[in-house]
Amino acid sequence: MYYPFLFIPIGALVGTLSGFFGIGGGIILTPLLLLLGFKPVLAVATSLMFTFGTGLSGAITHTKMNNVNWRIAAVLGIVGALSAQASNRIVIYISGRYDWLLNVWLILMLIYFAWSLYNRKNKEEAPPVFKNQYVAGSLIGLIAGFLAALLGIGGGFIIVPLLIKWIGFDSKKAIGTSLATIVIISIGGIVGYGAQFELNYLLGICLIIGAFIGSPFGARMTARYQAKEINKKLGVLYFFAIASIAVDLIASFTIPILEWVSLGILIIFLAYMIFDFYQRRKTFKMKST
């Protein structure tokens, strides 16, 4: 038994990280919903509803900060929404049969992008991989959309580093454009699942309400960090997410109580980021007085 309205503060906390990192938040919310006993297909679909809220609220804030390239976002989003229709059928097939596969895919994706963040040097100054931004955007959208519906994520943790490396965006432009893209991709994923399953829209609305509270705050906080600092913290997020999902995977085959350890790892990261935001705001207030 759970109460949907209790998910509003959860949505606000995860939404804060979404606005700051340019991710949909599903990379945190999907494992959390799985820990709470949701079936994979419902966890993924609910997470996509949440990422719609974080993407929309964050994109609005970043647009005001001139951090969104809407043409590229439209290309990524449309291609991604179409790509999402293929992967949702995979999730429907494994749900109830091979639930652990979802955790394995999450871990593999996170390891790759954590490695890419920590090992690329001077990525913002390096020339872009593709000369044509729209070709690059189509490829990014294809990858992000497929993985979004597969893992219940908006695709931001994929989109942000690829916009930096393949197109040459700086971190803040990549974050803003990623959030705008997430809006379109998540709609495609939700429509795909909603046509085949009865979704908990009340829970989704509660999460979206939380997202509209937290995501704008996280987006505004990017102005108080340098691009390199944001990238490093994104790498830390990947590390904690990998640890949490790995422990949950072990728990599914061995000791179920380890699921609470997995949840604790995510809570530690949330506490770390809240404290860091508090310290940064405090520092800026002291400088302004």
C-alpha atoms as an extended CHARMM CRD file, in Angstrom:
* protein
*
       289  EXT
         1         1  MET       CA              0.0000000000        0.0000000000        0.0000000000  PROA      1               0.0000000000
         2         2  TYR       CA              1.3650000000        3.4340000000       -0.9290000000  PROA      2               0.0000000000
         3         3  TYR       CA             -0.0620000000        6.9200000000       -1.0650000000  PROA      3               0.0000000000
         4         4  PRO       CA              0.4750000000        8.7730000000       -4.3800000000  PROA      4               0.0000000000
         5         5  PHE       CA              0.6640000000       12.1880000000       -2.6870000000  PROA      5               0.0000000000
         6         6  LEU       CA              3.7740000000       11.0800000000       -0.7940000000  PROA      6               0.0000000000
         7         7  PHE       CA              5.5260000000       11.0150000000       -4.1700000000  PROA      7               0.0000000000
         8         8  ILE       CA              5.3230000000       14.8070000000       -4.5160000000  PROA      8               0.0000000000
         9         9  PRO       CA              8.4150000000       15.4250000000       -2.3080000000  PROA      9               0.0000000000
        10        10  ILE       CA             10.1900000000       12.5330000000       -4.0480000000  PROA      10              0.0000000000
        11        11  GLY       CA              9.4310000000       14.1930000000       -7.3670000000  PROA      11              0.0000000000
        12        12  ALA       CA             10.7430000000       17.5120000000       -6.0410000000  PROA      12              0.0000000000
        13        13  LEU       CA             14.0520000000       16.0160000000       -4.8760000000  PROA      13              0.0000000000
        14        14  VAL       CA             14.6920000000       14.0520000000       -8.0510000000  PROA      14              0.0000000000
        15        15  GLY       CA             13.4290000000       16.9920000000      -10.1090000000  PROA      15              0.0000000000
        16        16  THR       CA             16.0680000000       19.2510000000       -8.5620000000  PROA      16              0.0000000000
        17        17  LEU       CA             18.7900000000       16.9240000000       -9.8370000000  PROA      17              0.0000000000
        18        18  SER       CA             17.0560000000       16.7160000000      -13.2080000000  PROA      18              0.0000000000
        19        19  GLY       CA             17.1000000000       20.4630000000      -13.7060000000  PROA      19              0.0000000000
        20        20  PHE       CA             20.7190000000       20.6690000000      -12.6140000000  PROA      20              0.0000000000
        21        21  PHE       CA             22.1260000000       17.7900000000      -14.6780000000  PROA      21              0.0000000000
        22        22  GLY       CA             19.8110000000       18.0140000000      -17.6910000000  PROA      22              0.0000000000
        23        23  ILE       CA             18.5200000000       14.4900000000      -17.1880000000  PROA      23              0.0000000000
        24        24  GLY       CA             14.9310000000       13.3040000000      -16.9710000000  PROA      24              0.0000000000
        25        25  GLY       CA             15.4760000000       11.8370000000      -13.5200000000  PROA      25              0.0000000000
        26        26  GLY       CA             14.4330000000        8.3330000000      -14.5120000000  PROA      26              0.0000000000
        27        27  ILE       CA             17.9280000000        7.0320000000      -13.8650000000  PROA      27              0.0000000000
        28        28  ILE       CA             17.1570000000        7.6230000000      -10.1840000000  PROA      28              0.0000000000
        29        29  LEU       CA             13.3900000000        7.1500000000      -10.1530000000  PROA      29              0.0000000000
        30        30  THR       CA             13.2120000000        3.8540000000      -12.0860000000  PROA      30              0.0000000000
        31        31  PRO       CA             15.4740000000        1.9700000000       -9.6240000000  PROA      31              0.0000000000
        32        32  LEU       CA             13.5450000000        3.5800000000       -6.7400000000  PROA      32              0.0000000000
        33        33  LEU       CA             10.1980000000        2.3760000000       -8.1000000000  PROA      33              0.0000000000
        34        34  LEU       CA             11.6310000000       -1.1020000000       -8.6390000000  PROA      34              0.0000000000
        35        35  LEU       CA             12.8020000000       -1.0970000000       -5.0190000000  PROA      35              0.0000000000
        36        36  LEU       CA              9.2710000000       -0.1580000000       -3.9470000000  PROA      36              0.0000000000
        37        37  GLY       CA              7.8960000000       -3.2410000000       -5.6710000000  PROA      37              0.0000000000
        38        38  PHE       CA              6.6670000000       -1.8620000000       -9.0130000000  PROA      38              0.0000000000
        39        39  LYS       CA              6.7330000000       -4.2370000000      -11.9630000000  PROA      39              0.0000000000
        40        40  PRO       CA              9.3160000000       -3.1850000000      -14.5780000000  PROA      40              0.0000000000
        41        41  VAL       CA              6.7600000000       -2.1260000000      -17.1890000000  PROA      41              0.0000000000
        42        42  LEU       CA              4.8770000000        0.0790000000      -14.6820000000  PROA      42              0.0000000000
        43        43  ALA       CA              8.0950000000        1.4500000000      -13.1870000000  PROA      43              0.0000000000
        44        44  VAL       CA              9.3430000000        2.4450000000      -16.6470000000  PROA      44              0.0000000000
        45        45  ALA       CA              6.0230000000        3.9800000000      -17.7470000000  PROA      45              0.0000000000
        46        46  THR       CA              5.5940000000        5.9140000000      -14.4700000000  PROA      46              0.0000000000
        47        47  SER       CA              9.1660000000        7.1450000000      -14.6760000000  PROA      47              0.0000000000
        48        48  LEU       CA              8.5010000000        8.4350000000      -18.1920000000  PROA      48              0.0000000000
        49        49  MET       CA              5.5300000000       10.4500000000      -16.8890000000  PROA      49              0.0000000000
        50        50  PHE       CA              7.8590000000       12.0030000000      -14.3440000000  PROA      50              0.0000000000
        51        51  THR       CA             10.5270000000       12.7730000000      -16.9370000000  PROA      51              0.0000000000
        52        52  PHE       CA              7.9100000000       14.6230000000      -18.9720000000  PROA      52              0.0000000000
        53        53  GLY       CA              7.3890000000       16.9430000000      -15.9790000000  PROA      53              0.0000000000
        54        54  THR       CA             11.0870000000       17.4490000000      -15.2780000000  PROA      54              0.0000000000
        55        55  GLY       CA             11.8370000000       18.0160000000      -18.9350000000  PROA      55              0.0000000000
        56        56  LEU       CA              9.0670000000       20.5730000000      -19.4020000000  PROA      56              0.0000000000
        57        57  SER       CA              9.7280000000       22.5610000000      -16.2340000000  PROA      57              0.0000000000
        58        58  GLY       CA             13.5020000000       22.4770000000      -16.7200000000  PROA      58              0.0000000000
        59        59  ALA       CA             13.2510000000       23.4200000000      -20.3970000000  PROA      59              0.0000000000
        60        60  ILE       CA             11.1100000000       26.4580000000      -19.5670000000  PROA      60              0.0000000000
        61        61  THR       CA             13.7030000000       27.6880000000      -17.0840000000  PROA      61              0.0000000000
        62        62  HSD       CA             16.6590000000       27.0040000000      -19.3940000000  PROA      62              0.0000000000
        63        63  THR       CA             14.8930000000       28.7360000000      -22.2970000000  PROA      63              0.0000000000
        64        64  LYS       CA             14.7670000000       31.9050000000      -20.2040000000  PROA      64              0.0000000000
        65        65  MET       CA             18.5150000000       31.4670000000      -19.6260000000  PROA      65              0.0000000000
        66        66  ASN       CA             19.0740000000       31.0630000000      -23.4130000000  PROA      66              0.0000000000
        67        67  ASN       CA             20.3740000000       27.5090000000      -22.9240000000  PROA      67              0.0000000000
        68        68  VAL       CA             18.0850000000       25.6920000000      -25.4040000000  PROA      68              0.0000000000
        69        69  ASN       CA             18.6490000000       25.0660000000      -29.1100000000  PROA      69              0.0000000000
        70        70  TRP       CA             15.0540000000       24.2700000000      -30.0710000000  PROA      70              0.0000000000
        71        71  ARG       CA             15.8190000000       23.1870000000      -33.6470000000  PROA      71              0.0000000000
        72        72  ILE       CA             18.2140000000       20.4760000000      -32.4930000000  PROA      72              0.0000000000
        73        73  ALA       CA             15.8450000000       19.5750000000      -29.6480000000  PROA      73              0.0000000000
        74        74  ALA       CA             13.0130000000       19.0680000000      -32.1600000000  PROA      74              0.0000000000
        75        75  VAL       CA             15.1310000000       16.7500000000      -34.3350000000  PROA      75              0.0000000000
        76        76  LEU       CA             16.2850000000       14.7170000000      -31.3400000000  PROA      76              0.0000000000
        77        77  GLY       CA             12.8080000000       14.5780000000      -29.8460000000  PROA      77              0.0000000000
        78        78  ILE       CA             10.9070000000       13.4920000000      -32.9690000000  PROA      78              0.0000000000
        79        79  VAL       CA             13.4190000000       10.7870000000      -33.8970000000  PROA      79              0.0000000000
        80        80  GLY       CA             13.6040000000        9.7000000000      -30.2470000000  PROA      80              0.0000000000
        81        81  ALA       CA              9.8230000000        9.4500000000      -29.8740000000  PROA      81              0.0000000000
        82        82  LEU       CA              9.6460000000        7.1610000000      -32.9090000000  PROA      82              0.0000000000
        83        83  SER       CA             12.5620000000        5.0630000000      -31.6830000000  PROA      83              0.0000000000
        84        84  ALA       CA             10.8800000000        4.6270000000      -28.2870000000  PROA      84              0.0000000000
        85        85  GLN       CA              8.0500000000        2.6370000000      -29.8710000000  PROA      85              0.0000000000
        86        86  ALA       CA             10.4380000000       -0.2260000000      -30.6060000000  PROA      86              0.0000000000
        87        87  SER       CA             11.9890000000       -0.6440000000      -27.1730000000  PROA      87              0.0000000000
        88        88  ASN       CA              8.7610000000       -0.5540000000      -25.1400000000  PROA      88              0.0000000000
        89        89  ARG       CA              7.8770000000       -3.9350000000      -26.6240000000  PROA      89              0.0000000000
        90        90  ILE       CA             11.0890000000       -5.3640000000      -25.1890000000  PROA      90              0.0000000000
        91        91  VAL       CA             10.1780000000       -4.1610000000      -21.6840000000  PROA      91              0.0000000000
        92        92  ILE       CA              6.6880000000       -5.6350000000      -22.0100000000  PROA      92              0.0000000000
        93        93  TYR       CA              8.2280000000       -8.9910000000      -22.9640000000  PROA      93              0.0000000000
        94        94  ILE       CA             10.7270000000       -9.1880000000      -20.0720000000  PROA      94              0.0000000000
        95        95  SER       CA              8.3180000000       -7.9130000000      -17.4030000000  PROA      95              0.0000000000
        96        96  GLY       CA              7.5840000000      -10.7930000000      -15.0270000000  PROA      96              0.0000000000
        97        97  ARG       CA             10.0570000000      -13.0510000000      -16.8520000000  PROA      97              0.0000000000
        98        98  TYR       CA             13.4950000000      -11.4810000000      -16.7470000000  PROA      98              0.0000000000
        99        99  ASP       CA             13.0480000000       -8.4300000000      -14.5110000000  PROA      99              0.0000000000
       100       100  TRP       CA             16.7290000000       -8.4350000000      -13.5520000000  PROA      100             0.0000000000
       101       101  LEU       CA             17.6950000000       -7.5820000000      -17.1440000000  PROA      101             0.0000000000
       102       102  LEU       CA             16.5020000000       -4.0150000000      -16.5970000000  PROA      102             0.0000000000
       103       103  ASN       CA             19.1050000000       -3.5410000000      -13.8560000000  PROA      103             0.0000000000
       104       104  VAL       CA             21.8380000000       -5.0600000000      -16.0260000000  PROA      104             0.0000000000
       105       105  TRP       CA             21.0780000000       -2.6790000000      -18.9080000000  PROA      105             0.0000000000
       106       106  LEU       CA             21.0230000000        0.2960000000      -16.5540000000  PROA      106             0.0000000000
       107       107  ILE       CA             24.4220000000       -0.6310000000      -15.1190000000  PROA      107             0.0000000000
       108       108  LEU       CA             26.0310000000       -1.1280000000      -18.5350000000  PROA      108             0.0000000000
       109       109  MET       CA             24.7930000000        2.2270000000      -19.8360000000  PROA      109             0.0000000000
       110       110  LEU       CA             25.8860000000        4.0650000000      -16.6980000000  PROA      110             0.0000000000
       111       111  ILE       CA             29.3550000000        2.5120000000      -16.7300000000  PROA      111             0.0000000000
       112       112  TYR       CA             29.9160000000        3.6180000000      -20.3100000000  PROA      112             0.0000000000
       113       113  PHE       CA             28.8660000000        7.2130000000      -19.7890000000  PROA      113             0.0000000000
       114       114  ALA       CA             30.6350000000        7.5160000000      -16.4350000000  PROA      114             0.0000000000
       115       115  TRP       CA             33.8030000000        6.3300000000      -18.1350000000  PROA      115             0.0000000000
       116       116  SER       CA             33.3380000000        8.7420000000      -21.0250000000  PROA      116             0.0000000000
       117       117  LEU       CA             32.8990000000       11.6990000000      -18.6730000000  PROA      117             0.0000000000
       118       118  TYR       CA             35.9840000000       10.9490000000      -16.6100000000  PROA      118             0.0000000000
       119       119  ASN       CA             38.2760000000       10.0910000000      -19.5110000000  PROA      119             0.0000000000
       120       120  ARG       CA             37.5130000000       12.8030000000      -22.0690000000  PROA      120             0.0000000000
       121       121  LYS       CA             39.8900000000       15.7010000000      -21.6370000000  PROA      121             0.0000000000
       122       122  ASN       CA             39.0620000000       19.2230000000      -22.7700000000  PROA      122             0.0000000000
       123       123  LYS       CA             35.8490000000       17.9290000000      -24.3390000000  PROA      123             0.0000000000
       124       124  GLU       CA             34.2750000000       21.3660000000      -24.5300000000  PROA      124             0.0000000000
       125       125  GLU       CA             37.2330000000       22.7080000000      -26.5090000000  PROA      125             0.0000000000
       126       126  ALA       CA             37.6240000000       19.6720000000      -28.7870000000  PROA      126             0.0000000000
       127       127  PRO       CA             36.1730000000       19.8920000000      -32.3010000000  PROA      127             0.0000000000
       128       128  PRO       CA             32.7590000000       18.2210000000      -32.6950000000  PROA      128             0.0000000000
       129       129  VAL       CA             32.6770000000       14.6960000000      -34.1210000000  PROA      129             0.0000000000
       130       130  PHE       CA             29.9990000000       15.5730000000      -36.7250000000  PROA      130             0.0000000000
       131       131  LYS       CA             30.0320000000       18.5800000000      -39.0300000000  PROA      131             0.0000000000
       132       132  ASN       CA             26.2860000000       18.3810000000      -39.6740000000  PROA      132             0.0000000000
       133       133  GLN       CA             24.3940000000       19.0350000000      -36.4470000000  PROA      133             0.0000000000
       134       134  TYR       CA             21.1350000000       17.5740000000      -37.7570000000  PROA      134             0.0000000000
       135       135  VAL       CA             22.7290000000       14.2570000000      -38.7300000000  PROA      135             0.0000000000
       136       136  ALA       CA             24.2970000000       14.0710000000      -35.2840000000  PROA      136             0.0000000000
       137       137  GLY       CA             20.9900000000       15.0470000000      -33.6790000000  PROA      137             0.0000000000
       138       138  SER       CA             19.1310000000       12.2850000000      -35.5300000000  PROA      138             0.0000000000
       139       139  LEU       CA             21.6190000000        9.6550000000      -34.3530000000  PROA      139             0.0000000000
       140       140  ILE       CA             21.5030000000       10.9010000000      -30.7650000000  PROA      140             0.0000000000
       141       141  GLY       CA             17.7020000000       10.9020000000      -30.8510000000  PROA      141             0.0000000000
       142       142  LEU       CA             17.6420000000        7.3510000000      -32.2120000000  PROA      142             0.0000000000
       143       143  ILE       CA             19.8440000000        6.0890000000      -29.3690000000  PROA      143             0.0000000000
       144       144  ALA       CA             18.2200000000        8.1640000000      -26.6260000000  PROA      144             0.0000000000
       145       145  GLY       CA             14.6530000000        7.3280000000      -27.6190000000  PROA      145             0.0000000000
       146       146  PHE       CA             15.3050000000        3.6020000000      -27.7220000000  PROA      146             0.0000000000
       147       147  LEU       CA             16.9720000000        3.5980000000      -24.3030000000  PROA      147             0.0000000000
       148       148  ALA       CA             14.3950000000        6.0070000000      -22.8400000000  PROA      148             0.0000000000
       149       149  ALA       CA             11.4690000000        3.6250000000      -23.3380000000  PROA      149             0.0000000000
       150       150  LEU       CA             13.6690000000        0.6410000000      -22.4910000000  PROA      150             0.0000000000
       151       151  LEU       CA             14.8910000000        1.9780000000      -19.1330000000  PROA      151             0.0000000000
       152       152  GLY       CA             12.2430000000        4.5260000000      -18.1440000000  PROA      152             0.0000000000
       153       153  ILE       CA             14.5750000000        7.4900000000      -18.5430000000  PROA      153             0.0000000000
       154       154  GLY       CA             14.2590000000       10.7020000000      -20.4680000000  PROA      154             0.0000000000
       155       155  GLY       CA             17.5600000000        9.9880000000      -22.1600000000  PROA      155             0.0000000000
       156       156  GLY       CA             19.3250000000       13.0290000000      -20.7110000000  PROA      156             0.0000000000
       157       157  PHE       CA             22.2700000000       11.1020000000      -19.3150000000  PROA      157             0.0000000000
       158       158  ILE       CA             22.8940000000        9.9670000000      -22.9010000000  PROA      158             0.0000000000
       159       159  ILE       CA             21.9710000000       13.1910000000      -24.6740000000  PROA      159             0.0000000000
       160       160  VAL       CA             24.0950000000       15.6130000000      -22.6260000000  PROA      160             0.0000000000
       161       161  PRO       CA             27.5190000000       13.9780000000      -23.1800000000  PROA      161             0.0000000000
       162       162  LEU       CA             26.7540000000       13.2630000000      -26.8430000000  PROA      162             0.0000000000
       163       163  LEU       CA             25.6700000000       16.8540000000      -27.5250000000  PROA      163             0.0000000000
       164       164  ILE       CA             28.9860000000       17.9540000000      -26.0470000000  PROA      164             0.0000000000
       165       165  LYS       CA             31.1110000000       15.4550000000      -27.9490000000  PROA      165             0.0000000000
       166       166  TRP       CA             29.2820000000       15.0590000000      -31.2670000000  PROA      166             0.0000000000
       167       167  ILE       CA             27.9370000000       18.5860000000      -31.8380000000  PROA      167             0.0000000000
       168       168  GLY       CA             30.2510000000       20.7040000000      -29.6960000000  PROA      168             0.0000000000
       169       169  PHE       CA             27.7160000000       22.2600000000      -27.2950000000  PROA      169             0.0000000000
       170       170  ASP       CA             28.9860000000       23.6060000000      -23.9850000000  PROA      170             0.0000000000
       171       171  SER       CA             27.6290000000       21.9130000000      -20.8600000000  PROA      171             0.0000000000
       172       172  LYS       CA             24.8740000000       24.4250000000      -20.1090000000  PROA      172             0.0000000000
       173       173  LYS       CA             23.5950000000       24.4970000000      -23.7070000000  PROA      173             0.0000000000
       174       174  ALA       CA             23.6610000000       20.6870000000      -23.7510000000  PROA      174             0.0000000000
       175       175  ILE       CA             21.6900000000       20.5150000000      -20.4850000000  PROA      175             0.0000000000
       176       176  GLY       CA             18.9970000000       22.9230000000      -21.6640000000  PROA      176             0.0000000000
       177       177  THR       CA             18.6060000000       21.2850000000      -25.0800000000  PROA      177             0.0000000000
       178       178  SER       CA             18.5340000000       17.8540000000      -23.4490000000  PROA      178             0.0000000000
       179       179  LEU       CA             15.6270000000       18.8340000000      -21.1960000000  PROA      179             0.0000000000
       180       180  ALA       CA             13.6500000000       20.1650000000      -24.1690000000  PROA      180             0.0000000000
       181       181  THR       CA             14.3000000000       16.9180000000      -26.0360000000  PROA      181             0.0000000000
       182       182  ILE       CA             13.1630000000       14.8610000000      -23.0550000000  PROA      182             0.0000000000
       183       183  VAL       CA              9.6780000000       16.4250000000      -23.2620000000  PROA      183             0.0000000000
       184       184  ILE       CA              9.0940000000       15.0300000000      -26.7520000000  PROA      184             0.0000000000
       185       185  ILE       CA             10.7240000000       11.6340000000      -26.1600000000  PROA      185             0.0000000000
       186       186  SER       CA              8.8170000000       11.0010000000      -22.9280000000  PROA      186             0.0000000000
       187       187  ILE       CA              5.4830000000       11.7500000000      -24.6350000000  PROA      187             0.0000000000
       188       188  GLY       CA              6.2880000000        9.1140000000      -27.2480000000  PROA      188             0.0000000000
       189       189  GLY       CA              7.1420000000        6.5700000000      -24.5640000000  PROA      189             0.0000000000
       190       190  ILE       CA              4.0340000000        7.3050000000      -22.4680000000  PROA      190             0.0000000000
       191       191  VAL       CA              1.7240000000        6.9930000000      -25.4880000000  PROA      191             0.0000000000
       192       192  GLY       CA              3.3250000000        3.6650000000      -26.3790000000  PROA      192             0.0000000000
       193       193  TYR       CA              2.8220000000        2.1830000000      -22.9090000000  PROA      193             0.0000000000
       194       194  GLY       CA             -0.5520000000        3.8230000000      -22.3080000000  PROA      194             0.0000000000
       195       195  ALA       CA             -1.9780000000        2.1740000000      -25.4070000000  PROA      195             0.0000000000
       196       196  GLN       CA             -1.2130000000       -1.2750000000      -23.9770000000  PROA      196             0.0000000000
       197       197  PHE       CA             -1.4800000000       -0.9290000000      -20.1880000000  PROA      197             0.0000000000
       198       198  GLU       CA             -3.5490000000        0.8810000000      -17.5830000000  PROA      198             0.0000000000
       199       199  LEU       CA             -1.1170000000        3.3650000000      -16.0510000000  PROA      199             0.0000000000
       200       200  ASN       CA             -1.3220000000        5.0450000000      -12.6470000000  PROA      200             0.0000000000
       201       201  TYR       CA             -1.8610000000        8.5860000000      -13.8670000000  PROA      201             0.0000000000
       202       202  LEU       CA             -2.5210000000        9.9560000000      -10.3630000000  PROA      202             0.0000000000
       203       203  LEU       CA              0.9120000000        8.8190000000       -9.2550000000  PROA      203             0.0000000000
       204       204  GLY       CA              2.3790000000       10.3120000000      -12.4200000000  PROA      204             0.0000000000
       205       205  ILE       CA              0.6650000000       13.6540000000      -11.7630000000  PROA      205             0.0000000000
       206       206  CYS       CA              1.9850000000       13.7310000000       -8.1910000000  PROA      206             0.0000000000
       207       207  LEU       CA              5.5080000000       13.1340000000       -9.4550000000  PROA      207             0.0000000000
       208       208  ILE       CA              5.0730000000       15.8370000000      -12.1100000000  PROA      208             0.0000000000
       209       209  ILE       CA              3.8970000000       18.3170000000       -9.4450000000  PROA      209             0.0000000000
       210       210  GLY       CA              7.0800000000       17.5700000000       -7.5350000000  PROA      210             0.0000000000
       211       211  ALA       CA              9.1040000000       17.9720000000      -10.7180000000  PROA      211             0.0000000000
       212       212  PHE       CA              7.7010000000       21.4650000000      -11.2940000000  PROA      212             0.0000000000
       213       213  ILE       CA              8.7900000000       22.3640000000       -7.7690000000  PROA      213             0.0000000000
       214       214  GLY       CA             12.3270000000       20.9850000000       -7.9470000000  PROA      214             0.0000000000
       215       215  SER       CA             13.4240000000       21.1850000000      -11.5780000000  PROA      215             0.0000000000
       216       216  PRO       CA             13.4010000000       25.0110000000      -11.9530000000  PROA      216             0.0000000000
       217       217  PHE       CA             15.4770000000       25.3210000000       -8.7720000000  PROA      217             0.0000000000
       218       218  GLY       CA             18.0210000000       22.8250000000      -10.1040000000  PROA      218             0.0000000000
       219       219  ALA       CA             18.1610000000       24.6220000000      -13.4600000000  PROA      219             0.0000000000
       220       220  ARG       CA             18.8580000000       27.9640000000      -11.7680000000  PROA      220             0.0000000000
       221       221  MET       CA             21.6280000000       26.3770000000       -9.7120000000  PROA      221             0.0000000000
       222       222  THR       CA             23.6280000000       25.6570000000      -12.8950000000  PROA      222             0.0000000000
       223       223  ALA       CA             24.4240000000       29.3850000000      -13.0580000000  PROA      223             0.0000000000
       224       224  ARG       CA             26.3920000000       29.0170000000       -9.8040000000  PROA      224             0.0000000000
       225       225  TYR       CA             28.6680000000       26.2260000000      -11.0350000000  PROA      225             0.0000000000
       226       226  GLN       CA             31.3330000000       26.0470000000      -13.7060000000  PROA      226             0.0000000000
       227       227  ALA       CA             30.7880000000       23.5770000000      -16.5470000000  PROA      227             0.0000000000
       228       228  LYS       CA             33.6270000000       21.3470000000      -15.3380000000  PROA      228             0.0000000000
       229       229  GLU       CA             32.0830000000       21.1820000000      -11.8740000000  PROA      229             0.0000000000
       230       230  ILE       CA             28.7340000000       20.0710000000      -13.2950000000  PROA      230             0.0000000000
       231       231  ASN       CA             30.4260000000       17.3480000000      -15.3450000000  PROA      231             0.0000000000
       232       232  LYS       CA             32.2920000000       16.0350000000      -12.2980000000  PROA      232             0.0000000000
       233       233  LYS       CA             29.1190000000       15.9030000000      -10.2410000000  PROA      233             0.0000000000
       234       234  LEU       CA             27.3300000000       14.1210000000      -13.0750000000  PROA      234             0.0000000000
       235       235  GLY       CA             30.0820000000       11.5150000000      -12.9240000000  PROA      235             0.0000000000
       236       236  VAL       CA             29.4970000000       11.1750000000       -9.1770000000  PROA      236             0.0000000000
       237       237  LEU       CA             25.7790000000       10.6500000000       -9.8720000000  PROA      237             0.0000000000
       238       238  TYR       CA             26.6300000000        7.8400000000      -12.2950000000  PROA      238             0.0000000000
       239       239  PHE       CA             28.8970000000        6.2060000000       -9.6940000000  PROA      239             0.0000000000
       240       240  PHE       CA             26.2290000000        6.2260000000       -6.9800000000  PROA      240             0.0000000000
       241       241  ALA       CA             23.5490000000        5.0250000000       -9.4060000000  PROA      241             0.0000000000
       242       242  ILE       CA             25.7530000000        2.1320000000      -10.5530000000  PROA      242             0.0000000000
       243       243  ALA       CA             26.4370000000        1.1340000000       -6.9360000000  PROA      243             0.0000000000
       244       244  SER       CA             22.7530000000        1.3030000000       -6.0240000000  PROA      244             0.0000000000
       245       245  ILE       CA             21.5240000000       -0.7090000000       -9.0130000000  PROA      245             0.0000000000
       246       246  ALA       CA             24.3330000000       -3.2870000000       -8.6060000000  PROA      246             0.0000000000
       247       247  VAL       CA             23.3830000000       -3.8890000000       -4.9660000000  PROA      247             0.0000000000
       248       248  ASP       CA             19.7210000000       -4.2250000000       -5.9640000000  PROA      248             0.0000000000
       249       249  LEU       CA             20.6900000000       -6.7520000000       -8.6460000000  PROA      249             0.0000000000
       250       250  ILE       CA             22.6440000000       -8.8000000000       -6.0850000000  PROA      250             0.0000000000
       251       251  ALA       CA             19.6690000000       -8.6180000000       -3.7220000000  PROA      251             0.0000000000
       252       252  SER       CA             17.3640000000      -10.1320000000       -6.3450000000  PROA      252             0.0000000000
       253       253  PHE       CA             19.5180000000      -13.2910000000       -6.4110000000  PROA      253             0.0000000000
       254       254  THR       CA             20.7370000000      -13.4740000000       -2.8000000000  PROA      254             0.0000000000
       255       255  ILE       CA             19.6160000000      -11.4620000000        0.2360000000  PROA      255             0.0000000000
       256       256  PRO       CA             16.4470000000       -9.3630000000       -0.3430000000  PROA      256             0.0000000000
       257       257  ILE       CA             17.2370000000       -7.0390000000        2.5690000000  PROA      257             0.0000000000
       258       258  LEU       CA             20.0980000000       -5.6210000000        0.4870000000  PROA      258             0.0000000000
       259       259  GLU       CA             17.4160000000       -3.6890000000       -1.3990000000  PROA      259             0.0000000000
       260       260  TRP       CA             17.3790000000       -1.2640000000        1.5190000000  PROA      260             0.0000000000
       261       261  VAL       CA             21.1340000000       -0.8000000000        1.1690000000  PROA      261             0.0000000000
       262       262  SER       CA             20.5270000000        0.0490000000       -2.4800000000  PROA      262             0.0000000000
       263       263  LEU       CA             17.9420000000        2.6450000000       -1.4690000000  PROA      263             0.0000000000
       264       264  GLY       CA             20.3170000000        4.0300000000        1.1560000000  PROA      264             0.0000000000
       265       265  ILE       CA             22.9940000000        4.6460000000       -1.4880000000  PROA      265             0.0000000000
       266       266  LEU       CA             20.5890000000        6.8230000000       -3.4890000000  PROA      266             0.0000000000
       267       267  ILE       CA             19.5690000000        8.7200000000       -0.3430000000  PROA      267             0.0000000000
       268       268  ILE       CA             23.2280000000        9.4160000000        0.4740000000  PROA      268             0.0000000000
       269       269  PHE       CA             23.7300000000       10.9780000000       -2.9590000000  PROA      269             0.0000000000
       270       270  LEU       CA             20.5930000000       13.1080000000       -2.6120000000  PROA      270             0.0000000000
       271       271  ALA       CA             21.7970000000       14.3270000000        0.7900000000  PROA      271             0.0000000000
       272       272  TYR       CA             25.2310000000       15.1040000000       -0.6610000000  PROA      272             0.0000000000
       273       273  MET       CA             23.7620000000       17.2220000000       -3.4700000000  PROA      273             0.0000000000
       274       274  ILE       CA             21.3520000000       19.0730000000       -1.1570000000  PROA      274             0.0000000000
       275       275  PHE       CA             24.2410000000       19.9480000000        1.1590000000  PROA      275             0.0000000000
       276       276  ASP       CA             26.3760000000       21.0530000000       -1.8000000000  PROA      276             0.0000000000
       277       277  PHE       CA             23.5840000000       23.2980000000       -3.1100000000  PROA      277             0.0000000000
       278       278  TYR       CA             23.1780000000       24.7930000000        0.3570000000  PROA      278             0.0000000000
       279       279  GLN       CA             26.9060000000       25.5130000000        0.6080000000  PROA      279             0.0000000000
       280       280  ARG       CA             27.0130000000       27.0800000000       -2.8650000000  PROA      280             0.0000000000
       281       281  ARG       CA             24.0030000000       29.3170000000       -2.1880000000  PROA      281             0.0000000000
       282       282  LYS       CA             25.5370000000       30.3560000000        1.1110000000  PROA      282             0.0000000000
       283       283  THR       CA             28.8200000000       31.2330000000       -0.6090000000  PROA      283             0.0000000000
       284       284  PHE       CA             27.0650000000       33.3430000000       -3.2560000000  PROA      284             0.0000000000
       285       285  LYS       CA             25.0640000000       35.2020000000       -0.6240000000  PROA      285             0.0000000000
       286       286  MET       CA             28.2640000000       36.0470000000        1.2620000000  PROA      286             0.0000000000
       287       287  LYS       CA             29.9010000000       37.3530000000       -1.9450000000  PROA      287             0.0000000000
       288       288  SER       CA             26.8910000000       39.5070000000       -2.7940000000  PROA      288             0.0000000000
       289       289  THR       CA             26.8220000000       41.2250000000        0.6080000000  PROA      289             0.0000000000
